[in-house]
Amino acid sequence: MSRTSLVEAPDEVTAAAPVVPRRQRPARRWRRVVSPAALVLGWELAARTGLLAAEKLPAPSDVLATGLRLSRDGTLGIHLLDSLTRAGAGLLIGGLLALALGTVAGLLRLGDDLVDPPVQMARMLPHLGLVPLLIIWVGIGESLKISLVALGAFFPIYFNTYAGIRDIDERLVEAARTCGLGQAARLRHVVLPGALPSLFLGLRLAIGAAWLSLVVGEQVNAQTGIGFLMMEAREFSQTDVVVLGLLVYALLGLISDSALRVLERRMLTWRRGLRAT
């Protein structure tokens, strides 16, 4: 295969890929709202007609009113800011460590032999089950909560980074070497683009695991955070506040995942995958 054909091949693939008309995109966005809106409406009707007891599951309108009240007095903002800080710190620490180790294990045979076996052993342990041991190691303060988030984020990013690098077709690397690209250039133009789809998948999984870990961490000797707000509300049987906390976690996960999907589409414009019909 000549160098010219290597350059022209992506253009042919791109030209053959289907393009969604712009006029269909708004309709699809509205269609994605239908099922959540129907669920909320059904929930509201069931609560108002007495099918759902208010002390068990209050109506969405009551939960919304509670959220507005806590927002006005600043309570929700304080707890939300602390939760976001913990989640961000844990994701940064766990993500950077996973990215570094996954890259070493994926690129280097020695790294694969030394790094991957202990990571494979560690992933068999439920990280939320390590809470008693982490309390002994790091205490019950902020370090515990950040450590739980970091552990939850580490494994999805590590394994997807490792798999993304190992799944790259070696013939592409050989073609780049034949074209005169050095090692750094091959990493930039072949390895990095090839591993990015798996890396974004790992990030999306890591964000979900991070929020799950934060829910548990903020229920251990916390004084602030959405998890603490929910635990405190449980003591006083404030079901609306508990449901509000769950909805906040769900919205944070949805917003972060949507932002990551937008970033993925912009960074992977060259990729043309199967489109749903």
Secondary structure, DSSP 4 states (H G I P E B T S, - for coil): --HHHHHHHHHHHHHHS----TTHHHHHHHHHHHHHHHHHHHHHHHHHTTSS-TTTS--HHHHHHHHHHHHHTTHHHHHHHHHHHHHHHHHHHHHHHHHHHHHHHHH-HHHHHHHHHHHHHHTTS-GGGGHHHHHHHH-SSHHHHHHHHHHHHHHHHHHHHHHHHHTS-HHHHHHHHHTT--HHHHIIIIIHHHHHHHHHHHHHHHHHHHHHHHHHHTTSS-SSSHHHHHHHHHHTT-HHHHHHHHHHHHHHHHHHHHHHHHHHHHHTTT---PPP-
